[in-house]
């Protein structure tokens, strides 16, 4: 077996094993020249691990022996110990789907495939908003972020609803957070994911209280986007009928506390997410609005009593041309108002798109007289 084969086989460094031993209450109480340190346990004098230093010539063989010593004490396979050690240096994003049809740990295949695809999309959205804040991303992540996303792993699923674990290694590639500090790219993406989810959670609460989609504008500055909302919607299944939870457990560091952060989404939140992603894409409905302005266009098919008018108005602090359909007397009033350059008003739900707006279910159409403005 070559050295490279041994490295791939072990995939754990002496520094990582040292951190594991410290976490498991082993104590360093001896040293063998400049080649190894000796570790014991207070509760078992016979337990001993000889941890090689990186400079020793037979480092990989000694590491294998050290791992075998730990595995023997814990009465586990060496591979199980290695996996636990590696997880100490990985961020874990746990996605739990809650529904009657997932209680036995299974899920319909289409929704299972969607869940895994959207898990990667969630991390991709967090990666892209790390570099620039936007409501919607139409291009892929930068090269280094894309390469990092390819290192993501799927962990073992768990029983009791359907659970998927996404394991995100902490890479050595660093990204500047300011002029002084840096953090590994994987850690930065995970941090940004938590910030984005927290902002969406806060904006959802504000929207539920005030009914104003502009609550999601501030969330963009924290990393939220339509891409992140779309990924979250995917976790609710093709029919958007499942509750789900996301738990982010990050590696401890001076910049990120190793404390799991949990986000729960029920059917009510899923409905808000649908509105939020439409808002970010410039395709959403503002309910119960009053539109006022001048009619700039009239259109009616020949021999018809109803037609379409266009009003220049301000919707959500933005000047928009709002189209709506009127029938009978209302359309006749619109023609007269247009001919006499008078303002009109009408109520309904405004469907806003990126380049247009339409008033749905119009009612209470009328002409605004001068005395109404005084």
Protein Blocks (a to p, Z undefined) as FASTA:
>chain_A
ZZklmmmmnopafklmmmmmmmnopacfbdehjlbccdddfklmkbccddddfklmklmm
mmmmmmmmmmmmnopafklmmmmmmmmmcccdddddddfklmnopacfklmmmmmmmmmm
mmmmmmmmmmpccfbdcbdcdfklmmmmmmpccddddeeijaddddddddfbdcdfblmb
ccdfklmmmmmmmmmmmmmmmmmmmmmmnopaklmmmmmmnopafklmmmmmmmnojnop
accdddddddddfkbccddddddddfklmmmmmmmmmmmnopacdehiadedddfbdcdd
ehiabdcddddddeehiacddddddehjlmmmmmmmmmnopacdddddddddfkbccdeh
iehiacddfklmZZ
